[in-house]
């Protein structure tokens, strides 16, 4: 019997996580923004103090390059922080329990998130490299054979665009890999592939709707920040004029800046956390719906176990 896919239930489960644990969502967003920002701070502070000497001072340029390498750790740190957060969201949707600190904990779930994420990234990187090589060689051959450079360039572009379609297809078919691996406590490539069989379009629709929701959230976030800035500017200016006789030097700018940073940080952190939830929760719910189809097919095909 074919398992039905309810896309409405997918987003109902996703927003149920947000509704049940809004403070966790806020904390996840804060972690993903604040901690990865720390390695970047020294570079910006140094640049602010040494900007004028960069062009004529090779040693200063070398120092900045070193700080830039430190700043690159920001991306690595954000990836490492994403691992326990993704696992926490998946556990909430799957009903596998929660961690003690804002839902986070160290367990096999986090290991499988890391393993599957690295496998997916490496797989698509290798596929992209192969496609790029094929595109370049095909373009060179056509350009050389025809004697028309534009023909070679056009051929390469067409092949590249066509190659994107199977990559999208594979990406959608593998969209259940992380939640399946957490649920089954294994590298669940075969179960995830089986579960997505026959459900490509609903899963693609899930990804598309998730993206639209995140775009809408980002727009609301930008409007909220703009309103906060306008209100703070109006209130701060009016209070300063009344209390300090139109002398801006006497205004309490520090207090106003602190209040502004806090008010802007809260929606920013929540937006980041919410987007993170919407990246994994819909597909975790989808896996929970489609897992019976794997069980109907018999052996789940576990291919790697730690």
HUDA-V486313 format. One record per residue. RES is the residue in one small letter. D_LAST is the distance of its C-alpha to the last C-alpha in Angstrom with 1 decimal. Layout:
res = [RES;RES]
d_last = [D_LAST;D_LAST]
This chain:
res = [x;x;x;x;x;x;x;x;x;x;x;x;x;x;x;x;x;x;x;x;x;x;x;x;x;x;x;x;x;x;x;x;x;x;x;x;x;x;x;x;x;x;x;x;x;x;x;x;x;x;x;x;x;x;x;x;x;x;x;x;x;x;x;x;x;x;x;x;x;x;x;x;x;x;x;x;x;x;x;x;x;x;x;x;x;x;x;x;x;x;x;x;x;x;x;x;x;x;x;x;x;x;x;x;x;x;x;x;x;x;x;x;x;x;x;x;x;x;x;x;x;x;x;x;x;x;x;x;x;x;x;x;x;x;x;x;x;x;x;x;x;x;x;x;x;x;x;x;x;x;x;x;x;x;x;x;x;x;x;x;x;x;x;x;x;x;x;x;x;x;x;x;x;x;x;x;x;x;x;x;x;x;x;x;x;x;x;x;x;x;x;x;x;x;x;x;x;x;x;x;x;x;x;x;x;x;x;x;x;x;x;x;x;x;x;x;x;x;x;x;x;x;x;x;x;x;x;x;x;x;x;x;x;x;x;x;x;x;x;x;x;x;x;x;x;x;x;x;x;x;x;x;x;x;x;x;x;x;x;x;x;x;x;x;x;x;x;x;x;x;x;x;x;x;x;x;x;x;x;x;x;x;x;x;x;x;x;x;x;x;x;x;x;x;x;x;x;x;x;x;x;x;x;x;x;x]
d_last = [32.6;31.7;29.9;32.1;31.0;32.8;32.8;34.9;32.2;29.7;31.9;33.0;29.5;29.1;32.4;31.8;29.1;31.6;34.4;32.5;31.2;33.6;33.4;29.6;30.2;32.9;30.7;27.9;30.5;32.1;28.9;28.3;32.0;33.0;30.3;30.0;33.8;34.1;33.4;36.0;38.8;39.9;40.5;42.6;44.5;45.3;46.4;48.7;50.3;50.5;50.9;54.4;53.7;50.7;52.9;55.0;52.5;49.9;48.5;48.0;46.3;43.9;43.2;42.5;40.1;38.2;38.1;37.0;33.9;33.2;33.7;31.2;28.5;29.4;27.4;24.3;24.8;25.2;22.0;20.1;22.1;21.4;17.7;18.2;21.3;19.7;17.0;20.1;22.1;19.6;19.1;22.9;23.4;20.9;22.3;19.0;20.9;21.8;21.5;24.5;25.6;26.7;23.7;21.2;18.6;15.5;12.3;8.9;11.5;12.7;9.6;9.4;13.1;13.1;10.9;12.9;16.1;16.0;15.3;18.2;20.5;20.0;20.6;23.7;24.9;24.9;26.5;29.1;29.9;30.5;32.7;34.6;35.3;36.5;38.6;40.2;41.0;42.4;44.5;45.9;46.7;48.5;50.2;51.4;52.5;54.4;55.7;54.9;52.4;52.0;51.0;48.1;47.0;47.3;45.3;42.5;42.5;42.6;39.7;37.7;38.5;37.8;34.4;33.4;33.6;30.8;28.6;29.5;28.8;25.3;24.7;25.8;23.8;20.6;21.8;19.6;16.3;15.4;16.6;15.1;11.5;12.4;14.1;11.7;8.5;7.1;8.8;11.9;14.4;16.2;16.6;17.9;20.1;21.5;22.2;24.2;26.2;29.8;29.3;29.7;32.9;32.0;28.8;30.9;33.5;30.9;30.0;33.8;34.8;32.1;33.6;37.1;36.4;35.0;38.1;40.3;38.6;39.2;42.8;43.3;41.7;44.2;47.1;46.1;46.0;49.4;50.9;49.7;51.2;54.5;54.8;54.1;56.6;59.2;58.9;58.6;61.6;63.7;63.0;63.7;67.0;68.1;67.1;67.9;70.8;69.2;68.1;64.4;64.2;64.4;61.7;58.6;56.2;53.5;53.2;53.3;50.6;48.3;48.9;48.3;45.0;43.7;45.0;43.5;40.1;39.5;39.7;37.8;34.9;34.9;35.1;32.0;30.0;31.3;30.5;26.9;26.7;28.4;25.9;23.0;24.6;26.5;23.6;21.6;24.7;25.0;21.5;22.5;25.7;24.4;21.4;23.9;24.8;21.3;21.7;25.2;23.9;21.9;18.5;16.3;14.9;11.1;10.5;6.9;3.8;0.0]
